[in-house]
Amino acid sequence: MRIGLIGAGRIGAFHAGTLQAHPDVGELLVADADPARARQVAADCGGRALPVEQLFAARPDALVIASATAAHADLIARAARAGVPAFCEKPIALDLAGTVAALDAVAAADAVLQIGFQRRFDPGYAAARQAVACGRLGRLHTVRTVSSDAAPPPAGYVPLSGGLYRDCLIHDFDILRWVTGRAVTEVYAAGANVGEDFFRAAGDADTGAVLLTLEGGVLATATATRYHAAGYDVRMELAGTDDQVAVGVAARTPLTSVEAGAAAPPRTPWSGFLDRFCSAYRAELDTFLRVARGTEANPCEGRDALRALLVAEACELSRRERRPVPVAEVEAAARACRGDALSRGGTNGRNGVVA
């Protein structure tokens, strides 16, 4: 397969290595807003660097989008019109209007779009999902998620990121639905600024907490912070009437028990998302190549990104107005954007499956 990769930053370079090593990839085309960076990544992985226009002209069999967020929606729509199956890192866009417009373009072209929610491909989260589905936990009543960065992002990144809820916690919002099989119906969110001033200057929070109500009355909490120098910490706990399970509690988890006789803290804690989810990132691209060939159903469609964004938008509204916000309130705003992606439910592209 001839694969196009747009975006040669940190995650793009990682994807380039994964694609170069994949037995189904015969040629890798790399483009980036910084041509020198594209040339470097292409040289490192044996690919070919070229401008975006030439990349599309080369008619790749599939496209991986790992560019700056501001370019995602346009590249998704362009790939859809060209009939090129696309994989895109989250988010599709930083607002509902841009997200819905991109998904409408995908639906109109009956195109393939897979979104990069890599936690779905992590064995721990998959095992937790199975535990819920098979009834091992009994009646699920409480879920807790934790997302802690080992160090804050650069100051210049924050104003372009969409904020803590859209950039970081959006992964928690997606995995909550995927693991539990329940949608979020209401949120109450709070944020705090206890670190660098550039978060506040961008209208963002460096620490956040959300109380979420899921379908069926299940309660969940999701917390996130940009400051956890002990290491990168992403976990989930699910509690039911019969049992509890945890994801992300392992030898490298940067969590220390103060109980007597407890294990010592890890000597090599996870350093970041590429370290913690290395195998999951590779698995999602391996799956995407099969989706692009038409041999596997799409496991993470564009509408999944929209669902998670609706929760993130509800959190931003809740934080700003200091009140509980039903997700349906935000969904109504999305429908006002002409949301064919919402009204039709989205598609599995050429598989023609409507949810």
N, C-alpha and C positions, 0 to 999 in steps of 0.2 A: 504494500500500500504506500502511496505517496501522501504524507501527512504534513499539513501546514501548522506552524506554531507561531502565534502572534503574541509577543511579550517575552522578553529575555531577562527579566528581573530574577529575584530569588526563586520564586515558585516556577517561573518559566524555565529557568536553567535546570531545575530539578526535573521538570516534565521532559525536557529535552533529553536528559540522560536516560529516563525511563523509556522514552520512545525509541531512542537509538538502539537500546539493548533488546527491544521487543522483536521476536522472530517474524512478525507479520509486517514490520515496517521496512520497506526497501529504500525509501528516500525521505529525508526530513528537510523541509523548507522553513527557514527562521526569519521572522521580521520583527522589528522593534522601532519605536520612535527614535531611539538612539542607534544609528546604523553601526557604530563601533561595537556596541554591546551585542547586537545581533551577530556580527562577524565573529566575536569572541566565543559566544555560545555555540555557533555553528562549527567553528574550528575545534572546540573541545569535544563535540559529539559526532563529528564527521558529517555534518549537515551542510546545507547551502544557504547563505544569507542573501536576502533580496528584499526590495521594498514591498510594502503591502499590496500595491497595485499589481506588481509582477507575480506575487504569490497567488492572488486570486486568478490571474491570467493563466497560471500553470495548472489550473483545475485540479487541486488536490482531492484525494478521495475522502478526506475528513480534515476538520480544522479544530485545533485546540487554542482557546482564547485565554491568555494569561496576562493581558495588557493592563494598563491603568483602568480603574473602574469606569472613568468617564467615557471610555471608548467601547465598553462592552455592548451596550444596546445597539449601536450602529453596526458593529461587526456581526452580531447575531442576526440582525435583519439582512445584512448583505449576504451572509452565508446562506440564509434561508432562500433568498431570491435566486442565488446561484445553484441551489439544490445540493449544497455541501453539508453533510451532517456535522454538527458543531458540539463541542464540549466547551463550557464556559465556567470559569471560576466565579463563585458568588462575589458580589450580587450582580443581578442583571443590570440594575441601575440603582441610584440612590434615592429615587422617588417612585411613587406609584404610577404616575403618568408615563415615565420612561419605561418602566417595567412592563406595563400593560401594552404599550405601543410595540415593544419588541416581541412580546408573546403573540400579539395579533399578527405580526409579520410572519412568525413561525407557523401559526395556524393557517393563515391564508395560503402559504406555500406548501402546506402539509409536510413540513420539514422536521428534521430530527434535531432536538436540542437536549443535551444532558448537562445537568448542573453539578458543580463540584462541591457537594456536601460529603466530604471524605469520611466523616465519622460513621456513615452507613456501611462502610466497607471495613471497619475495624472489627476484629473477631469478638472483642468484649461486648460491644454494643449489639452485635448480632446475637450473641448468647443471651443477653438481657431481653432482647425482643422475643426470643424463643421462650424464655422463662415466663414472660407475661402471657404469650399466646397459648401456651400449653396448660396454664392454670397453676403452675408450680407455686406462685406467690399467694394463691387464694384471691380474694377481692383486693385489687390494687387500690390503695387510698392515698399514698403520699410518694412524691418524687422530689429528689434534690439534685441539682446540678451545680458544679463548680467549674469556673474557667478563670485561671490565673496566669497572666503572662510573667515570665521571668524578669522582663525589663520593659519599660514603656517604649512605644515606637518613636521614631524621630519627630520632632516638632512639626516639620513640614508635612508629614503624612496625615496628621490628625484632622485638619480642616477638609481634607479630601476623602476621608475614610467613611463619612456618614455617621460617625459617632459610635459609642460603645455598644448600643443595642443593635445597630445595623451591621456593624463590622465584626464584632466579637460574639455577642450573645445570640446572634441570628443562627449560629450553629446549634446552640442549645435549643432554640425554638424549633428548628427542624427535627433534631434528634428526639425531642420530647414526643412529637407526633409520630415519628417513625417507630420508636420503641414501644410506645403505649397503644398506638392505634387510635388515639383520641386527639381531637382538635382542641386548641386553646379557645375558650369562649370569653374570658375576661382577664384583664391584667391590672395590677397596681404596682407602679414602678417608682423607685427613688434612686437618686444619684448623688454622689459626693465628690468633692475635689480636695484631696489631701496631699497631692504631689505637686508637680510642676504647673506653673501658671498657664502654660500654653493650652492645656485642656480647657480651662475655664474661658480663655480668650476665644477659643473656637466654638464655645457654646456646648461643650461636651463634658462628660464626667469621666474621671479615671477609675471610679469604683461605682458599681451599681448592684441593686438587688431588686428582684421582681417576685411578686406573689402572683401565681397564675392559677386560674380555675380551668380545668379541662372538662370535656364532656363526661357526663356521669358523676360529676361532683368530685373527681380526683383533684387533689391540691398539689401544687408543685412550687418550689422555690428555685430561682436561678440567680446565682451571684457571679460577679466578674470583677476583676481588678487588673490594672496594668502594672501593679507593683507586687512581685513575689520573688524576691531575690534568691530564695532557696531553690527555685527551679520552676519549670513549666508544669502546671497542675491542672488537668482536665479530668473530672470525675462525674459519675452519676450514681445515685442510690435510688433503689425502688423498693418500697415497703408495701407489703400486703398483709392480709389477715393471717396467712400461714407462714410466710418466710420473707426475708429481705435479701437482695443481691446488690453488689456494687461493681461498677465498671471503673477501670483506671487505678485500682488499688493493687500495686505490684511492687517489685523490688526497687524500682526507680522512682516511685511516687515521692515527691518532696513533701512528705507529711510525717511529723515526728510525734509519737505517742509519749506522754509524760507518765504513763503507768509504769510501776515497778516491773522489771523483767521484760519490758517491751523491746522489740528489735531496735537497733541503732538506726539513725537516719541514713538514707542511701548515700553511698560514696560518689556515685555518678548519676544524679537526678536528671530527668529529661530537661534538655536545654531550650527546646522550642517546638513549634508545631511540626517541623519537618523531621525532627528526631522522634517525637512521640507517635506521629502518624505516618511514618515512612512507608510501611507496608500497605497501609490503607490508600495512600495516594497512588501507589503503583497498581493496586487492585482496581481502583476506579477507572484508570486509563486502559487497563487490560479489558475491562468490561465495555468501555466506550468503543474500542475498536471492533468488538463483536456487535455492538449496537449499530455501528456505522456500516458494517457488512450486512446487516439485516438478519443475523443469526441469533440475536437475543433481544428481548423486550427491554425498553428503556427503564432503568430502575430509579431514575431521579430526574423527573421532567421539569420543564420550566415552570409549570404551575406550582411545583413544590417550593421553588424560590419565592414565588408570589405569596404563598401561604405564610412562609416564615417572615417575609417582609411586612405583611399585614400585622403580625404580632409585634414586630419591632416598631412599626409606626404607632401602634396602640401604646406601646411603652413610652415613646417619646411624648405623646400627647398626655399620658398619665403623669409623667415626670414634670412636664411643663405646667399642667393645671392642677396637680396634686389631688387627683381623684381616680377612682376605678374607671376603666374604660372597656366597654364591651368591644370585642374584635369586630362584631357586626357593624359597629359605628364607623370603623375605618374602612371596612369592606364596601359600605355604601359609597364612600368617596371614590374607591377604586372603580366601582361600576359607573360612576359619573364620568370616568375617563374613557368611556366607550368600551368597556372591558369585554370584548369577545372571549378573551382567555378565561374570564370568570364565568360568563354566561354559558359558554359551551363546555367548560370544564377542562379544556386543554386536550391535546392528542398525543399519541405515541408516534407522531410523524408518519412515515410510510407504512407503519404497521396498521394504521387506521383504527386504533383502539381509542374510543372516547370514554372518559371516566364519568 
